[in-house]
């Protein structure tokens, strides 16, 4: 099994996880979680980690585990491998500096893949190309305050919430019943649960994307997409927000540009605060060095050839009186 195939597995038990943010077991686990992995913390000395229940050992975990990622000394590896075999894990991964050939051989004899002396975070980054991880850090309170004032001066309403659950509640309050709703392709909108809410039908709005996805004729589907730019409410995210209040939105096809810039009277953007950058120039660097490599990886993982930068919108300010733009900052890492 290649490293790429291993990293396509999504549920990771991190053995020896620490609550100290300076420890590799802590920041590697958080990095993986922020990039779509389910982290199960394992440490007998902790009752919880980052708001999640922490298990004393692998045998106590009630969920199916794909990868056992070990942050323990070499001599502590054998009993952990025994537990990994017992729970039928697919992979045993020993982090950098950890090698135990005897335990590795036992795991392989049980049909488990083994990786030793390698870092999952580094391997993930290597597979995703050159990714500048400085654009993955949540903004400070001072930065959020500065950009909020700048956005308001540009006729952009700002709400600030702490969690994606709060963001979803805000959206539900902002859109009146019976209104037309259209969404752009957005990992952030998926992560907060709004896409799933629309798919479930448990909402009071007219979801224009339902008709688009139901239409199988390419020409007719394209016509419906063109009409959807006139939706009363358009929801999506952005790729960078400069502290000066300028916003960068990148779109491969350009289908989301009209609604964001003119044709929809109400636009709601949900934005993780890691997307705040000091300047517009830094925003473009963020797009090229961080957003595009990650989106390219995501598209390839679901069967598409990748992504490209087709169109870029720089949103300076709103001058049309009929339009209401709302940006919801979430103090969580959401999207790319």
C-alpha beads as a LAMMPS data file, in Angstrom:
LAMMPS data file: protein, C-alpha beads

336 atoms
335 bonds

1 atom types
1 bond types

-500.0 500.0 xlo xhi
-500.0 500.0 ylo yhi
-500.0 500.0 zlo zhi

Masses

1 110.0

Atoms # bond

1 1 1 0.000 0.000 0.000
2 1 1 1.516 3.323 -1.071
3 1 1 1.751 6.384 1.191
4 1 1 -0.846 8.062 -1.008
5 1 1 -3.261 5.140 -0.556
6 1 1 -2.650 5.137 3.196
7 1 1 -3.349 8.865 3.434
8 1 1 -6.662 8.332 1.642
9 1 1 -7.817 6.504 4.804
10 1 1 -9.604 8.902 7.115
11 1 1 -9.873 7.616 10.708
12 1 1 -6.702 7.920 12.790
13 1 1 -6.108 6.878 16.400
14 1 1 -3.228 9.003 17.714
15 1 1 -1.480 7.083 20.506
16 1 1 0.482 9.252 22.899
17 1 1 -1.352 12.429 21.973
18 1 1 -0.461 15.484 24.076
19 1 1 -2.465 18.498 25.222
20 1 1 0.699 20.606 24.889
21 1 1 0.389 22.558 21.595
22 1 1 4.176 22.581 21.224
23 1 1 4.376 18.770 21.101
24 1 1 4.414 17.086 17.660
25 1 1 1.613 14.701 18.666
26 1 1 -0.591 17.738 19.287
27 1 1 0.080 19.897 16.246
28 1 1 0.323 16.951 13.830
29 1 1 -3.074 15.672 15.030
30 1 1 -4.640 19.130 14.692
31 1 1 -3.173 19.553 11.218
32 1 1 -4.643 16.228 10.097
33 1 1 -8.016 17.050 11.644
34 1 1 -8.085 20.410 9.869
35 1 1 -7.465 18.587 6.590
36 1 1 -10.423 16.251 6.822
37 1 1 -9.265 13.387 9.030
38 1 1 -11.166 11.999 12.004
39 1 1 -8.832 12.014 15.012
40 1 1 -9.343 9.639 17.936
41 1 1 -7.065 10.689 20.843
42 1 1 -5.430 7.944 22.903
43 1 1 -3.596 8.705 26.151
44 1 1 -4.310 7.113 29.561
45 1 1 -3.270 10.337 31.296
46 1 1 -5.906 12.509 29.585
47 1 1 -9.700 12.376 29.791
48 1 1 -10.220 14.612 26.760
49 1 1 -8.264 16.303 24.003
50 1 1 -9.459 19.362 22.103
51 1 1 -13.023 18.750 23.288
52 1 1 -13.003 15.066 22.335
53 1 1 -13.049 12.044 24.628
54 1 1 -9.553 10.651 25.078
55 1 1 -9.307 6.864 25.345
56 1 1 -6.813 5.039 27.604
57 1 1 -5.917 2.471 24.915
58 1 1 -6.900 1.236 21.465
59 1 1 -9.099 -1.534 22.838
60 1 1 -11.401 1.048 24.451
61 1 1 -12.252 2.763 21.152
62 1 1 -15.792 1.920 19.992
63 1 1 -15.167 3.087 16.393
64 1 1 -13.433 1.426 13.464
65 1 1 -9.829 2.645 13.234
66 1 1 -7.977 2.842 9.912
67 1 1 -4.566 4.102 11.030
68 1 1 -2.812 3.849 14.389
69 1 1 -0.380 6.790 14.518
70 1 1 2.126 6.242 17.331
71 1 1 3.977 8.937 19.286
72 1 1 5.675 6.738 21.884
73 1 1 9.185 5.555 22.624
74 1 1 10.494 2.550 20.683
75 1 1 10.278 0.211 23.687
76 1 1 6.583 1.042 24.137
77 1 1 5.629 -0.028 20.611
78 1 1 5.059 -3.829 20.981
79 1 1 1.926 -3.725 23.197
80 1 1 0.460 -0.958 21.028
81 1 1 0.961 -3.120 17.933
82 1 1 -0.736 -6.014 19.746
83 1 1 -3.763 -3.786 20.328
84 1 1 -3.687 -2.577 16.703
85 1 1 -3.835 -6.203 15.584
86 1 1 -6.699 -6.897 18.001
87 1 1 -8.840 -4.040 16.650
88 1 1 -7.976 -4.958 13.033
89 1 1 -6.425 -1.613 12.127
90 1 1 -5.278 -1.295 8.521
91 1 1 -2.057 0.632 9.152
92 1 1 0.453 1.093 11.967
93 1 1 2.349 4.363 11.535
94 1 1 5.351 5.153 13.751
95 1 1 6.266 8.833 13.658
96 1 1 9.709 10.292 12.931
97 1 1 12.466 8.795 15.054
98 1 1 10.457 5.692 15.970
99 1 1 11.577 2.307 14.602
100 1 1 10.776 -1.153 15.992
101 1 1 11.500 -3.856 13.425
102 1 1 10.257 -6.727 15.602
103 1 1 6.876 -5.078 16.226
104 1 1 6.678 -4.084 12.565
105 1 1 7.227 -7.680 11.443
106 1 1 4.487 -8.883 13.806
107 1 1 2.070 -6.303 12.399
108 1 1 2.884 -7.256 8.805
109 1 1 2.379 -10.948 9.612
110 1 1 -1.123 -9.967 10.779
111 1 1 -1.808 -8.263 7.449
112 1 1 -1.273 -4.683 8.668
113 1 1 0.650 -2.115 6.634
114 1 1 3.542 -0.508 8.518
115 1 1 5.218 2.882 8.124
116 1 1 8.174 3.789 10.360
117 1 1 10.243 6.914 11.021
118 1 1 8.014 9.207 8.935
119 1 1 5.727 12.146 9.759
120 1 1 2.123 12.043 8.531
121 1 1 1.949 15.831 8.366
122 1 1 5.054 16.051 6.183
123 1 1 3.925 13.195 3.949
124 1 1 0.526 14.832 3.458
125 1 1 2.173 18.150 2.579
126 1 1 4.604 16.469 0.159
127 1 1 1.728 14.793 -1.678
128 1 1 -0.195 18.043 -1.928
129 1 1 2.635 19.968 -3.535
130 1 1 4.225 23.115 -2.182
131 1 1 1.772 24.395 0.387
132 1 1 2.590 27.486 2.420
133 1 1 1.156 26.599 5.826
134 1 1 1.463 30.133 7.194
135 1 1 -1.946 30.706 5.574
136 1 1 -3.471 28.048 7.835
137 1 1 -3.346 30.106 11.051
138 1 1 -6.396 31.748 12.634
139 1 1 -6.278 35.544 12.750
140 1 1 -5.678 37.462 15.955
141 1 1 -8.419 39.471 17.675
142 1 1 -6.677 42.660 16.600
143 1 1 -6.622 41.575 12.971
144 1 1 -10.302 40.571 13.058
145 1 1 -11.234 43.943 14.577
146 1 1 -9.230 45.836 11.958
147 1 1 -10.687 43.969 8.988
148 1 1 -14.227 44.198 10.389
149 1 1 -14.021 47.993 10.518
150 1 1 -12.605 48.081 6.983
151 1 1 -15.351 45.825 5.614
152 1 1 -18.124 47.875 7.200
153 1 1 -16.713 51.018 5.596
154 1 1 -17.109 49.217 2.252
155 1 1 -20.816 48.454 2.873
156 1 1 -20.233 44.836 3.850
157 1 1 -22.081 43.636 6.954
158 1 1 -20.003 41.524 9.313
159 1 1 -20.993 38.917 11.871
160 1 1 -18.446 37.123 14.068
161 1 1 -19.141 33.681 15.528
162 1 1 -16.971 31.103 17.259
163 1 1 -18.144 27.854 15.676
164 1 1 -19.496 26.441 12.437
165 1 1 -22.691 25.499 14.278
166 1 1 -23.231 29.162 15.172
167 1 1 -22.582 30.110 11.544
168 1 1 -25.306 27.742 10.380
169 1 1 -27.745 29.248 12.882
170 1 1 -26.909 32.748 11.615
171 1 1 -27.625 31.742 8.019
172 1 1 -30.986 30.292 8.994
173 1 1 -31.898 33.605 10.635
174 1 1 -30.718 35.691 7.686
175 1 1 -32.773 33.988 4.947
176 1 1 -36.561 34.497 5.145
177 1 1 -38.881 31.571 4.292
178 1 1 -39.848 31.172 0.651
179 1 1 -36.749 32.839 -0.789
180 1 1 -34.694 31.422 -3.671
181 1 1 -31.319 30.062 -2.562
182 1 1 -28.280 29.146 -4.635
183 1 1 -24.859 28.035 -3.416
184 1 1 -21.478 28.104 -5.063
185 1 1 -19.192 25.089 -4.786
186 1 1 -17.701 25.612 -1.329
187 1 1 -15.917 23.332 1.120
188 1 1 -16.794 25.823 3.871
189 1 1 -20.523 25.698 3.088
190 1 1 -20.265 21.896 3.166
191 1 1 -18.396 21.905 6.488
192 1 1 -20.903 24.055 8.355
193 1 1 -23.736 21.706 7.352
194 1 1 -25.662 24.054 5.041
195 1 1 -25.273 21.856 1.947
196 1 1 -26.613 18.880 3.868
197 1 1 -29.520 20.974 5.157
198 1 1 -30.466 21.894 1.601
199 1 1 -30.178 18.286 0.403
200 1 1 -32.364 17.056 3.270
201 1 1 -35.241 19.295 2.227
202 1 1 -35.671 20.353 5.865
203 1 1 -35.746 24.082 5.157
204 1 1 -38.310 26.729 4.117
205 1 1 -36.533 27.972 0.942
206 1 1 -36.535 27.288 -2.813
207 1 1 -33.264 25.473 -3.461
208 1 1 -32.372 26.239 -7.099
209 1 1 -29.550 23.703 -7.150
210 1 1 -32.074 20.843 -6.810
211 1 1 -33.373 21.456 -10.327
212 1 1 -29.854 21.896 -11.729
213 1 1 -28.607 18.577 -10.334
214 1 1 -31.788 16.766 -11.394
215 1 1 -31.433 17.883 -15.037
216 1 1 -29.344 15.354 -17.013
217 1 1 -29.358 17.122 -20.355
218 1 1 -26.093 19.170 -20.465
219 1 1 -27.568 22.036 -22.493
220 1 1 -30.619 22.352 -20.266
221 1 1 -28.476 22.117 -17.131
222 1 1 -26.270 24.937 -18.401
223 1 1 -29.369 27.052 -19.037
224 1 1 -30.572 26.441 -15.480
225 1 1 -27.154 27.426 -14.121
226 1 1 -27.309 30.689 -16.041
227 1 1 -30.750 31.446 -14.617
228 1 1 -29.555 30.618 -11.086
229 1 1 -27.281 33.684 -11.021
230 1 1 -30.470 35.690 -10.404
231 1 1 -31.210 33.857 -7.131
232 1 1 -32.465 36.057 -4.330
233 1 1 -29.834 34.651 -1.953
234 1 1 -26.391 33.382 -2.927
235 1 1 -24.127 31.631 -0.420
236 1 1 -20.472 30.698 -0.606
237 1 1 -17.075 31.599 0.755
238 1 1 -14.014 33.587 -0.310
239 1 1 -10.326 32.796 -0.627
240 1 1 -8.741 35.769 1.103
241 1 1 -9.755 38.904 2.990
242 1 1 -7.166 41.678 3.260
243 1 1 -7.106 43.730 6.461
244 1 1 -7.876 46.694 4.199
245 1 1 -11.265 45.092 3.449
246 1 1 -10.573 43.890 -0.093
247 1 1 -11.823 40.367 -0.844
248 1 1 -10.476 37.821 -3.327
249 1 1 -12.754 35.160 -4.839
250 1 1 -11.379 32.597 -7.298
251 1 1 -13.625 30.547 -9.570
252 1 1 -12.560 28.042 -12.225
253 1 1 -15.618 28.329 -14.489
254 1 1 -16.733 31.817 -13.463
255 1 1 -20.272 30.630 -12.656
256 1 1 -20.216 32.194 -9.174
257 1 1 -18.832 35.576 -10.238
258 1 1 -22.143 37.193 -11.377
259 1 1 -24.007 36.407 -8.140
260 1 1 -21.109 37.522 -5.975
261 1 1 -20.571 40.772 -7.851
262 1 1 -23.986 41.907 -9.084
263 1 1 -26.926 39.667 -9.957
264 1 1 -28.025 38.360 -6.525
265 1 1 -29.525 40.944 -4.177
266 1 1 -28.330 39.082 -1.072
267 1 1 -24.932 37.465 -0.728
268 1 1 -23.732 35.590 2.352
269 1 1 -20.104 34.553 2.704
270 1 1 -18.948 32.225 5.488
271 1 1 -15.229 32.654 6.147
272 1 1 -12.797 30.982 8.535
273 1 1 -10.551 33.654 10.050
274 1 1 -7.424 31.920 8.735
275 1 1 -8.313 33.577 5.419
276 1 1 -7.549 37.054 6.760
277 1 1 -4.245 38.384 5.373
278 1 1 -2.382 41.676 5.933
279 1 1 -2.533 42.928 2.333
280 1 1 -4.141 42.251 -1.039
281 1 1 -0.753 41.067 -2.327
282 1 1 -0.615 38.493 0.475
283 1 1 -4.108 37.442 -0.544
284 1 1 -2.904 36.522 -4.026
285 1 1 0.014 34.611 -2.529
286 1 1 -2.446 32.745 -0.325
287 1 1 -4.457 31.747 -3.400
288 1 1 -1.432 30.456 -5.326
289 1 1 0.603 28.920 -2.513
290 1 1 -2.179 27.467 -0.360
291 1 1 -5.700 27.411 -1.841
292 1 1 -4.948 26.076 -5.311
293 1 1 -2.721 23.143 -4.234
294 1 1 -5.274 21.997 -1.650
295 1 1 -8.268 22.388 -3.975
296 1 1 -6.377 20.572 -6.732
297 1 1 -5.779 17.672 -4.364
298 1 1 -9.434 17.620 -3.296
299 1 1 -10.716 17.604 -6.880
300 1 1 -8.399 14.762 -7.873
301 1 1 -9.474 12.738 -4.821
302 1 1 -13.091 12.736 -6.065
303 1 1 -12.279 11.769 -9.645
304 1 1 -11.750 15.112 -11.394
305 1 1 -8.528 16.064 -13.248
306 1 1 -7.793 18.897 -10.812
307 1 1 -8.479 22.615 -10.662
308 1 1 -7.320 25.806 -12.289
309 1 1 -7.676 29.544 -11.767
310 1 1 -10.224 30.570 -14.383
311 1 1 -11.523 33.896 -13.074
312 1 1 -10.580 36.100 -10.126
313 1 1 -12.910 38.645 -8.517
314 1 1 -11.493 41.444 -6.387
315 1 1 -14.433 42.754 -4.366
316 1 1 -13.638 46.309 -3.309
317 1 1 -16.998 47.567 -2.014
318 1 1 -20.766 47.404 -2.557
319 1 1 -22.321 50.507 -4.131
320 1 1 -25.716 49.134 -5.231
321 1 1 -28.491 50.021 -2.791
322 1 1 -30.530 46.922 -3.659
323 1 1 -27.773 44.558 -2.553
324 1 1 -26.958 43.349 0.961
325 1 1 -23.609 41.634 1.480
326 1 1 -23.015 39.740 4.721
327 1 1 -19.711 38.163 5.706
328 1 1 -19.783 35.750 8.648
329 1 1 -16.346 35.287 10.201
330 1 1 -15.962 31.961 12.014
331 1 1 -13.156 31.528 14.516
332 1 1 -12.442 28.034 13.172
333 1 1 -10.385 26.805 10.235
334 1 1 -12.936 26.220 7.500
335 1 1 -12.306 25.571 3.827
336 1 1 -9.075 26.419 2.062

Bonds

1 1 1 2
2 1 2 3
3 1 3 4
4 1 4 5
5 1 5 6
6 1 6 7
7 1 7 8
8 1 8 9
9 1 9 10
10 1 10 11
11 1 11 12
12 1 12 13
13 1 13 14
14 1 14 15
15 1 15 16
16 1 16 17
17 1 17 18
18 1 18 19
19 1 19 20
20 1 20 21
21 1 21 22
22 1 22 23
23 1 23 24
24 1 24 25
25 1 25 26
26 1 26 27
27 1 27 28
28 1 28 29
29 1 29 30
30 1 30 31
31 1 31 32
32 1 32 33
33 1 33 34
34 1 34 35
35 1 35 36
36 1 36 37
37 1 37 38
38 1 38 39
39 1 39 40
40 1 40 41
41 1 41 42
42 1 42 43
43 1 43 44
44 1 44 45
45 1 45 46
46 1 46 47
47 1 47 48
48 1 48 49
49 1 49 50
50 1 50 51
51 1 51 52
52 1 52 53
53 1 53 54
54 1 54 55
55 1 55 56
56 1 56 57
57 1 57 58
58 1 58 59
59 1 59 60
60 1 60 61
61 1 61 62
62 1 62 63
63 1 63 64
64 1 64 65
65 1 65 66
66 1 66 67
67 1 67 68
68 1 68 69
69 1 69 70
70 1 70 71
71 1 71 72
72 1 72 73
73 1 73 74
74 1 74 75
75 1 75 76
76 1 76 77
77 1 77 78
78 1 78 79
79 1 79 80
80 1 80 81
81 1 81 82
82 1 82 83
83 1 83 84
84 1 84 85
85 1 85 86
86 1 86 87
87 1 87 88
88 1 88 89
89 1 89 90
90 1 90 91
91 1 91 92
92 1 92 93
93 1 93 94
94 1 94 95
95 1 95 96
96 1 96 97
97 1 97 98
98 1 98 99
99 1 99 100
100 1 100 101
101 1 101 102
102 1 102 103
103 1 103 104
104 1 104 105
105 1 105 106
106 1 106 107
107 1 107 108
108 1 108 109
109 1 109 110
110 1 110 111
111 1 111 112
112 1 112 113
113 1 113 114
114 1 114 115
115 1 115 116
116 1 116 117
117 1 117 118
118 1 118 119
119 1 119 120
120 1 120 121
121 1 121 122
122 1 122 123
123 1 123 124
124 1 124 125
125 1 125 126
126 1 126 127
127 1 127 128
128 1 128 129
129 1 129 130
130 1 130 131
131 1 131 132
132 1 132 133
133 1 133 134
134 1 134 135
135 1 135 136
136 1 136 137
137 1 137 138
138 1 138 139
139 1 139 140
140 1 140 141
141 1 141 142
142 1 142 143
143 1 143 144
144 1 144 145
145 1 145 146
146 1 146 147
147 1 147 148
148 1 148 149
149 1 149 150
150 1 150 151
151 1 151 152
152 1 152 153
153 1 153 154
154 1 154 155
155 1 155 156
156 1 156 157
157 1 157 158
158 1 158 159
159 1 159 160
160 1 160 161
161 1 161 162
162 1 162 163
163 1 163 164
164 1 164 165
165 1 165 166
166 1 166 167
167 1 167 168
168 1 168 169
169 1 169 170
170 1 170 171
171 1 171 172
172 1 172 173
173 1 173 174
174 1 174 175
175 1 175 176
176 1 176 177
177 1 177 178
178 1 178 179
179 1 179 180
180 1 180 181
181 1 181 182
182 1 182 183
183 1 183 184
184 1 184 185
185 1 185 186
186 1 186 187
187 1 187 188
188 1 188 189
189 1 189 190
190 1 190 191
191 1 191 192
192 1 192 193
193 1 193 194
194 1 194 195
195 1 195 196
196 1 196 197
197 1 197 198
198 1 198 199
199 1 199 200
200 1 200 201
201 1 201 202
202 1 202 203
203 1 203 204
204 1 204 205
205 1 205 206
206 1 206 207
207 1 207 208
208 1 208 209
209 1 209 210
210 1 210 211
211 1 211 212
212 1 212 213
213 1 213 214
214 1 214 215
215 1 215 216
216 1 216 217
217 1 217 218
218 1 218 219
219 1 219 220
220 1 220 221
221 1 221 222
222 1 222 223
223 1 223 224
224 1 224 225
225 1 225 226
226 1 226 227
227 1 227 228
228 1 228 229
229 1 229 230
230 1 230 231
231 1 231 232
232 1 232 233
233 1 233 234
234 1 234 235
235 1 235 236
236 1 236 237
237 1 237 238
238 1 238 239
239 1 239 240
240 1 240 241
241 1 241 242
242 1 242 243
243 1 243 244
244 1 244 245
245 1 245 246
246 1 246 247
247 1 247 248
248 1 248 249
249 1 249 250
250 1 250 251
251 1 251 252
252 1 252 253
253 1 253 254
254 1 254 255
255 1 255 256
256 1 256 257
257 1 257 258
258 1 258 259
259 1 259 260
260 1 260 261
261 1 261 262
262 1 262 263
263 1 263 264
264 1 264 265
265 1 265 266
266 1 266 267
267 1 267 268
268 1 268 269
269 1 269 270
270 1 270 271
271 1 271 272
272 1 272 273
273 1 273 274
274 1 274 275
275 1 275 276
276 1 276 277
277 1 277 278
278 1 278 279
279 1 279 280
280 1 280 281
281 1 281 282
282 1 282 283
283 1 283 284
284 1 284 285
285 1 285 286
286 1 286 287
287 1 287 288
288 1 288 289
289 1 289 290
290 1 290 291
291 1 291 292
292 1 292 293
293 1 293 294
294 1 294 295
295 1 295 296
296 1 296 297
297 1 297 298
298 1 298 299
299 1 299 300
300 1 300 301
301 1 301 302
302 1 302 303
303 1 303 304
304 1 304 305
305 1 305 306
306 1 306 307
307 1 307 308
308 1 308 309
309 1 309 310
310 1 310 311
311 1 311 312
312 1 312 313
313 1 313 314
314 1 314 315
315 1 315 316
316 1 316 317
317 1 317 318
318 1 318 319
319 1 319 320
320 1 320 321
321 1 321 322
322 1 322 323
323 1 323 324
324 1 324 325
325 1 325 326
326 1 326 327
327 1 327 328
328 1 328 329
329 1 329 330
330 1 330 331
331 1 331 332
332 1 332 333
333 1 333 334
334 1 334 335
335 1 335 336
